[in-house]
Amino acid sequence: MDAEQFKKFRENARKLEQLNRSKPKVRPTCDRQQKLLIWEDELRKRKVQNDIVITIGVKHACCYKQSSELEAINLRDLEVPKIHASRYLVCRTITEPIYNITASVLIEDTNSDIELLELYNFQTDFNASPSWLPTGKIILIKEPYLKFTSLEQNIALQVASPSDIVFIDETDEKFLKEVGALVWFNLDKMSFEELKLQGNECYKKGNYEEALKYYSRALKYQPTSPIIHLNCAATFLALERYYEAYQAAKSALDNGADLQKALFRLGKAAYGMRDWQKSSQHFIDLIKQFPNCNDAKKELTRALARLKESRAGQFDLSSLFNQFHYDGVCYFDIADYVGPVKIANIPGKGKGLIATSDIEPGTLLTVSKAFSTVYPTHNQININVIDINSDYIISQTQLRHMIETMQVLKRNPHRTKELYAKYSGEDMKRDVDVPEGVIDSNRIEKICIYNHDVLYLSSKQAENDDPVGLWLLPSYMNHSCLGKFL
C-alpha cells in the first residue's frame, strides 16, 4: 500500500468511526432469507479476496462485569450504533464462519432473528480456519456492540475483546435456563464413563479444547471426580493455560487424586506461572513421597535453577548465547531477575526505572522474559493494517503480536494488573482496577503500540517484518543513548 492509498483508507476509516459515534437508532429489520442470500454472496467474494485492510485505534466494547450482573436483550431491541451497557445477548451460529483475520458468522437469537457477528483477536494464525466456531455454537455476548461496518451503513455485531464472549455448552441445562435460552438445550446421552473415555481419546489426538468439553460434561455428573480434575489439569498444561491447570490440579489433590500425579501437575503448572518457589516446593513434596520419581527430580532441578536465577541473578550467559547463535533457539527457559532497580514515578516522564543504590560498572540490572513475542510468518492473503489515529502503518507481525498479547493474558489472568500498569496513551489512566482476566482490546492495542517499535509511513509498506515482543519491566527504562544502548 502506497502513501496515497493509506491516506484514502485512513480518511474513510475516520469517517466510519464518526458514523459510529452518531445518535443510535432502532436496528433495521431484515428478512431472514434475504440476509442468508447476502451472506452467500459475501462468502463467494471472500473466497477470492487476496487483499484486506484492517484498522486499529477504533472504539471497541469491553465489559468489566460478570454475565450474572447483566440483563438479557434480543436482536430486535438493539440499536445502532450502540454499546448496550449492562446487557447480554444469547445467540447461536447458523453458518460456518468465514475467516480472514476476523471470524465472521451469521447468528440467530431465540426469536430466530439473525445478524452478522464479527469476532476479532481470537487467533494469531491468520491461515487457519476457526474450528472453535462450529455451526450451532451457543454464545453469550456481554454488552453487545452493534455498529456500522461501512459508509453504506451495513451493520454487524462486533466483538474485539475475547473476554466478552462466553461459549455455552448445549448440554448445560442450568446455565441455559438462567440466560433464557433453554430452547437450545440438548440432553447429553453419554454416561460419565463414556464422557471420560471420549475426553481421553480427544486428548491423545491433541484435540485439547474438545477434550475439555467432555471433561466439563463429566464433572456435571461427578463434580468432585479426582480423575477428571487431573485430566483437566493435564489438558490445561498442554494448552499452556497454567493458571487453570493449577486450579484443576489443586481440586484433584483436595478430592483425593493420585498424589504423585497431582503434585507433579501442580509443580508443572506453578512452573508455567513462573512461581519458582511454589513449583520447587511441590516437586520436593513429591520426591519425599516418591523418591524414585526421576521426572520429578528433573523438574526440581529446573525449578531450583530458575529460583537461583531470579534471586541471585546468576545466568549461564555463554549457554544462552550458544543456544541462540548455534541452535537457533528463540524462546529461552530462564527466570526474570530484578537487580538494584525499581519502578517509580518520575516527574515529567511518568513511570520509569530508577536505581535503588549506587551501581558498580558491570552490575546486572535486570533480566526479563517477554510477556509476548511473535515472529513473522507467511500469510495466504496480503494484510494492510492502519492506525486511524496516526501516520503509522502497522506490520502484520505487529498486528499478530497485539492478538497474541491478548491471548497470553487470557491464558494467564493472574498477570492482569502487571500488564495494565503499562503506559497506554494520554487518554487512558494507568493502574486502573481491571478485573482479573478482562481483555481490554482498546488498552492492549495501545500498550503494544507505545511499548514496541512501529514502522513510520513511507512511500511503500515496510519490506522488513521483524519479530515483535513486549518486555514489561525493560519498557520502563527511560534513556537517551540509543546509539550506545544494547
C-alpha positions in Angstrom: 0.0 0.0 0.0 1.5 3.4 -1.0 1.1 6.7 0.8 -1.9 7.9 -1.2 -3.8 4.6 -0.7 -3.0 4.8 3.0 -4.4 8.3 3.3 -7.6 7.4 1.4 -8.2 4.3 3.6 -7.5 6.2 6.8 -9.8 9.0 5.8 -12.7 6.6 5.1 -11.9 4.7 8.3 -12.1 8.0 10.3 -15.5 8.8 8.6 -16.8 5.4 9.6 -15.6 6.0 13.1 -17.5 9.3 13.2 -20.6 7.5 11.8 -20.3 5.0 14.7 -20.4 7.9 17.2 -23.7 9.2 15.8 -27.1 9.1 17.6 -28.3 5.5 17.9 -31.4 4.4 16.0 -33.5 1.3 16.0 -31.8 -1.7 14.4 -33.2 -2.1 10.8 -35.2 -5.3 10.3 -34.0 -7.7 7.7 -35.8 -10.7 6.1 -34.0 -13.9 7.2 -33.9 -15.3 3.7 -32.5 -12.1 2.3 -29.8 -12.0 5.0 -28.8 -15.6 4.1 -28.6 -14.7 0.4 -26.4 -11.7 1.2 -24.2 -14.0 3.3 -23.8 -16.4 0.5 -22.7 -13.6 -1.8 -20.2 -12.3 0.7 -18.9 -15.9 1.1 -18.1 -16.1 -2.6 -16.4 -12.7 -2.6 -14.2 -13.5 0.4 -13.0 -16.8 -1.0 -11.2 -15.0 -3.8 -10.1 -12.0 -1.8 -6.4 -11.5 -1.8 -6.0 -8.2 0.0 -7.7 -6.9 3.1 -7.3 -3.7 5.2 -7.6 -3.8 9.0 -8.0 -0.7 11.0 -6.9 -0.3 14.6 -7.5 2.6 17.0 -11.2 2.4 16.6 -13.6 2.2 19.6 -14.4 -1.3 20.8 -16.6 -2.5 23.6 -15.1 -4.1 26.7 -17.3 -5.4 29.5 -15.8 -5.4 33.0 -18.8 -7.2 34.5 -19.7 -10.9 35.0 -22.6 -12.2 32.9 -24.6 -12.7 36.1 -24.5 -8.9 36.6 -26.1 -8.2 33.1 -29.7 -8.3 31.8 -30.9 -10.1 28.7 -31.6 -8.3 25.4 -32.8 -9.6 22.0 -31.7 -8.6 18.5 -34.9 -6.8 17.8 -34.3 -4.5 20.7 -30.8 -3.5 19.7 -29.9 0.0 18.4 -27.1 1.0 16.0 -24.5 2.3 16.6 -24.6 1.5 20.3 -22.8 -0.5 23.0 -25.6 -2.0 25.0 -24.2 -1.5 28.5 -25.3 -3.9 31.3 -26.9 -6.2 28.8 -26.1 -9.6 27.3 -27.3 -11.3 24.1 -27.5 -15.0 23.8 -27.3 -16.4 20.2 -26.0 -19.4 18.3 -24.2 -19.7 15.0 -26.2 -20.8 11.9 -23.4 -20.9 9.3 -19.8 -21.9 9.0 -17.5 -19.0 9.7 -15.6 -17.0 7.2 -12.1 -16.2 8.4 -9.6 -13.6 7.2 -8.3 -12.2 10.5 -11.9 -11.6 11.6 -14.1 -14.6 12.2 -17.5 -13.7 10.6 -20.6 -15.8 11.1 -24.3 -15.4 11.0 -26.1 -15.9 14.3 -29.7 -16.2 15.5 -31.3 -15.4 18.8 -34.1 -17.3 20.5 -36.7 -15.4 18.3 -35.0 -16.7 15.1 -33.9 -13.1 14.2 -30.5 -13.2 12.6 -27.5 -10.9 12.3 -23.8 -10.8 11.3 -21.3 -11.4 14.1 -17.6 -10.4 13.7 -15.1 -11.7 16.2 -11.6 -10.1 16.4 -8.5 -11.1 18.3 -9.3 -14.8 18.9 -6.4 -16.4 17.0 -3.0 -15.4 15.8 -2.7 -17.9 12.9 -4.3 -16.0 10.0 -4.1 -19.0 7.7 -6.0 -21.4 10.0 -9.8 -21.9 9.9 -11.6 -21.2 13.2 -12.5 -24.7 14.3 -13.6 -23.2 17.7 -16.7 -21.6 16.0 -18.7 -24.5 14.5 -22.3 -24.2 13.3 -24.7 -24.5 16.2 -22.3 -23.0 18.8 -24.2 -21.1 21.6 -22.6 -17.8 22.5 -23.3 -15.2 25.2 -22.1 -11.7 24.1 -21.5 -9.3 27.0 -22.5 -5.7 26.4 -23.1 -6.3 22.6 -21.9 -3.6 20.3 -23.9 -3.2 17.1 -22.1 -0.9 14.7 -21.9 0.3 11.1 -19.2 -1.6 9.2 -19.2 0.5 6.1 -20.1 4.1 5.0 -23.1 2.4 3.2 -24.4 1.7 6.7 -24.1 -2.1 6.6 -24.2 -3.3 10.2 -22.8 -6.1 12.3 -22.2 -7.1 15.9 -18.5 -6.7 16.6 -16.5 -8.2 19.5 -12.9 -7.3 19.9 -12.3 -8.3 23.5 -12.2 -12.1 23.8 -13.4 -11.9 27.4 -16.7 -10.5 26.2 -17.6 -13.9 24.7 -18.9 -16.8 26.8 -19.2 -20.1 24.9 -22.1 -22.2 26.4 -22.3 -26.0 26.3 -25.6 -27.1 24.7 -25.9 -29.7 27.5 -25.7 -27.1 30.3 -29.3 -27.0 31.2 -28.9 -24.9 34.3 -26.9 -22.1 32.6 -29.1 -22.1 29.5 -32.2 -21.7 31.8 -30.5 -18.8 33.6 -29.8 -16.9 30.4 -33.2 -17.6 28.8 -32.0 -20.0 26.1 -33.4 -23.3 27.4 -35.0 -23.8 24.0 -31.5 -24.8 22.7 -30.8 -27.3 25.5 -29.7 -30.7 24.1 -29.8 -33.6 26.6 -26.4 -35.3 27.0 -27.0 -39.0 26.4 -23.5 -40.1 27.3 -22.6 -41.6 30.7 -19.9 -40.3 33.0 -17.6 -43.1 31.9 -18.3 -42.5 28.2 -17.6 -38.8 28.6 -14.3 -39.6 30.4 -13.2 -42.0 27.7 -14.2 -39.6 24.9 -12.2 -36.9 26.5 -9.2 -39.2 26.8 -9.4 -40.0 23.1 -9.5 -36.3 22.2 -6.5 -35.6 24.5 -4.5 -38.4 22.8 -5.2 -36.9 19.4 -4.2 -33.4 20.5 -7.8 -32.1 20.4 -7.4 -30.4 23.7 -10.4 -28.0 23.5 -12.6 -30.9 22.6 -11.2 -32.9 25.4 -12.1 -30.1 27.9 -15.6 -30.1 26.6 -16.1 -33.8 27.5 -14.3 -33.5 30.8 -16.5 -30.5 31.8 -19.6 -32.5 31.0 -18.3 -35.4 33.1 -17.9 -33.0 36.0 -21.6 -32.3 35.9 -22.2 -36.0 36.8 -19.4 -36.1 39.4 -18.2 -32.5 40.4 -15.5 -33.8 42.7 -14.1 -36.6 40.5 -10.4 -36.6 41.1 -9.5 -38.3 37.9 -11.4 -35.8 35.8 -9.8 -32.8 37.6 -6.4 -34.5 37.0 -7.3 -34.9 33.3 -8.4 -31.3 33.1 -5.0 -30.2 34.7 -3.1 -32.2 32.0 -5.2 -30.7 29.3 -4.8 -27.1 30.5 -1.0 -27.7 30.7 -1.0 -28.8 27.1 -2.8 -25.6 26.2 -0.4 -23.5 28.3 -3.3 -22.3 30.4 -1.2 -22.7 33.6 -3.4 -20.8 36.0 -6.4 -23.0 35.2 -4.1 -26.1 35.3 -3.0 -25.2 38.8 -6.6 -24.8 40.0 -7.6 -28.1 38.4 -4.7 -29.9 39.9 -5.4 -28.4 43.3 -9.1 -29.6 43.1 -7.8 -33.0 42.2 -5.5 -33.1 45.2 -8.2 -31.8 47.5 -10.5 -34.6 46.3 -8.1 -37.5 46.9 -6.5 -37.8 43.5 -3.4 -39.9 42.8 -0.8 -38.0 44.9 2.1 -38.4 42.6 0.2 -37.1 39.5 -1.5 -34.3 41.4 1.8 -32.9 42.9 3.6 -33.3 39.5 0.9 -31.3 37.7 0.8 -28.7 40.5 4.6 -28.3 40.1 4.4 -28.1 36.3 1.6 -25.5 36.5 3.4 -23.4 39.0 6.5 -23.5 36.8 4.4 -22.3 33.9 3.1 -19.5 36.1 6.8 -18.6 36.8 6.3 -19.2 40.5 9.6 -21.0 41.0 9.3 -21.2 44.8 5.9 -22.8 44.7 7.0 -25.1 41.8 10.1 -26.3 43.7 8.1 -27.0 46.9 5.6 -29.2 45.0 8.4 -31.2 43.5 10.2 -31.5 46.9 7.0 -32.8 48.4 6.6 -35.2 45.6 10.1 -36.6 45.9 9.7 -37.1 49.7 6.7 -39.3 49.0 8.1 -41.0 45.8 11.9 -40.9 45.9 12.3 -42.9 42.7 10.4 -40.5 40.5 13.1 -39.4 38.1 10.8 -37.0 36.2 10.2 -35.0 39.4 13.9 -34.8 40.1 14.5 -33.4 36.6 11.7 -30.8 37.1 13.0 -29.9 40.5 16.5 -29.2 39.1 14.9 -26.9 36.5 12.8 -25.1 39.1 15.7 -24.6 41.5 17.8 -23.3 38.7 15.1 -20.7 37.9 14.8 -19.8 41.6 18.5 -19.2 41.8 18.5 -17.0 38.7 15.6 -15.0 40.0 17.2 -14.4 43.4 20.9 -14.1 42.7 20.9 -13.1 39.0 23.2 -15.9 38.2 22.7 -16.9 34.5 24.8 -19.1 32.2 25.2 -16.4 29.5 27.6 -18.5 27.5 25.0 -21.2 27.2 22.3 -18.8 26.2 24.5 -17.3 23.5 25.3 -20.7 22.1 21.6 -21.7 22.1 20.7 -18.6 20.1 23.7 -18.4 17.8 24.3 -22.1 17.0 20.9 -23.8 17.7 18.5 -21.0 16.7 16.7 -21.1 20.0 14.3 -18.1 20.3 12.4 -19.0 23.5 14.7 -19.4 26.5 13.8 -21.3 29.6 15.1 -18.7 32.1 13.7 -16.7 35.0 13.3 -12.9 35.4 15.7 -11.1 37.6 15.4 -7.6 39.1 18.7 -6.1 40.4 19.2 -2.7 42.2 16.4 -1.0 40.3 12.7 -0.3 40.9 9.7 1.3 39.1 9.0 4.8 40.3 7.0 7.9 39.2 9.4 10.4 37.6 8.2 14.0 37.4 7.5 15.0 33.8 8.2 11.5 32.5 5.6 9.2 34.0 6.8 5.9 35.3 10.4 4.8 34.9 13.1 2.5 36.2 15.4 4.1 38.8 18.4 2.8 40.8 17.8 1.8 44.4 21.5 2.2 45.3 24.9 3.1 43.8 25.6 0.8 40.9 29.1 -0.6 40.2 30.1 -1.0 36.5 29.2 -4.4 35.1 26.3 -4.9 37.6 23.4 -6.9 36.2 20.3 -4.7 36.4 17.6 -6.9 35.0 16.8 -9.9 33.0 13.3 -10.0 31.6 11.4 -12.7 29.8 9.0 -11.3 27.2 5.3 -11.2 28.1 4.5 -12.0 24.5 6.5 -12.5 21.3 5.6 -13.1 17.7 7.8 -14.0 14.7 6.9 -13.3 11.0 5.0 -15.9 9.1 3.8 -16.2 5.5 0.1 -15.3 5.1 -2.0 -16.5 2.2 -3.5 -13.0 1.8 -1.9 -9.6 1.9 -2.9 -7.7 5.0 -2.6 -4.0 5.4 -3.1 -2.6 9.0 -3.9 1.1 9.5 -3.9 3.0 12.8 -6.5 5.7 12.2 -5.1 7.9 14.9 -1.6 8.3 13.5 0.7 8.3 10.4 1.9 4.8 11.1 1.5 1.6 9.2 1.4 -1.4 11.5 3.1 -4.6 10.2 1.3 -7.9 10.0 3.6 -9.2 12.7 2.7 -6.3 15.0 -1.0 -7.0 14.5 -0.4 -10.6 15.4 1.6 -9.5 18.4 -1.4 -7.5 19.7 -3.6 -10.5 19.3 -1.0 -12.8 21.0 -0.7 -10.4 23.9 -4.5 -10.7 24.4 -4.3 -14.5 24.2 -1.4 -14.6 26.7 -3.5 -12.6 29.1 -6.4 -14.9 28.5 -4.2 -17.9 29.4 -2.6 -16.1 32.4 -5.3 -13.9 34.0 -3.2 -13.6 37.2 -1.0 -11.2 35.2 -3.8 -8.7 34.5 -2.5 -6.0 36.9 1.0 -6.3 35.7 0.1 -5.8 32.0 -2.4 -2.9 32.5 0.2 -0.9 34.6 1.9 -0.2 31.2 1.6 3.2 29.5 -1.3 3.2 27.0 -1.6 6.8 25.9 -2.5 10.2 27.4 -6.2 9.4 27.1 -6.1 6.3 29.3 -5.3 6.2 33.0 -2.6 3.8 34.3 -3.1 1.3 37.1 -6.8 1.1 36.5 -8.7 -1.6 38.5 -9.4 -4.0 35.7 -11.0 -7.3 36.9 -8.7 -10.3 36.6 -8.9 -11.9 33.2 -10.7 -9.0 31.4 -9.1 -8.5 28.0 -9.5 -4.8 27.1 -8.6 -4.7 23.5 -8.5 -0.9 23.3 -6.0 -0.7 26.1 -3.9 -3.6 24.9 -3.6 -2.2 21.4 -2.2 1.0 22.8 0.1 -0.8 25.2 1.6 -2.7 22.3 1.9 0.4 20.1 3.6 2.5 22.8 5.9 -0.2 24.1 7.2 -1.8 20.9 8.5 -0.3 17.7 6.2 0.5 14.8 7.0 1.4 11.1 6.7 5.0 10.0 4.7 5.6 6.8 6.8 5.9 3.7 6.1 5.5 0.0 5.5 1.9 0.4 4.8 -0.6 3.2 7.9 -1.7 5.0 9.5 -4.8 3.5 11.1 -6.0 6.7 8.6 -7.5 9.0 10.7 -8.1 12.1 9.9 -10.1 15.2 7.9 -8.2 17.9 7.9 -8.6 21.6 6.6 -6.9 24.8 9.0 -6.8 27.7 7.2 -5.3 30.7 10.0 -4.2 33.1 12.6 -3.1 30.5 9.9 -0.9 28.8 10.0 1.3 31.9 13.6 2.3 31.1 13.8 6.0 30.1 17.1 6.7 28.3 18.6 8.9 25.6 21.5 6.9 24.5 20.1 4.9 21.5 23.5 4.9 19.8 25.1 3.0 22.7 22.1 1.2 24.2 22.0 -2.6 23.7 
